[in-house]
Amino acid sequence: MCRIFLLLLVVSLPLTGLAEEGLVFIGNGALPKADLSALQRLYTGRAVSLGEQQAIPVNFPAGHPVRERFLATVMGQNEEQYTGYWLVRRYVGKGAPPKELPDVDAMVAYVLATPGAVAYVPAAKVPTGSNVIFRR
């Protein structure tokens, strides 16, 4: 019985580490630091700026594990809720969801090249010298 418990504990350790890896929001140039509420408003289209600067959020595609973590830990939603929110918002003419990029490298490249861009990436993938605007 004790062996089974230890085996289960050892097997679950790598999964626990991945699940607990934090998200870091990076922004282009001199975007100011943000709080959780500001980022939630940005990713729901209820805000278009951080501080006095225009902000352009980008997202991973539906089903991406980092997006799932973002939705759960930052937005407090699942994919169906987030997609449904944007479906209604688009229908009533209140904007479109953030642009989607396929992977971390594309997110980082977009943020570095696009004024006002904001993206979330796993903490382990934050490039050196990035403008970190929020850690979760």
Helices and strands as residue ranges (DSSP letters): H 2-20, E 23-27, H 36-43, E 49-50, E 53-54, E 56-59, H 65-70, I 71-75, H 79-91, E 99-100, H 104-113, E 117-122, G 123-125, E 131-135
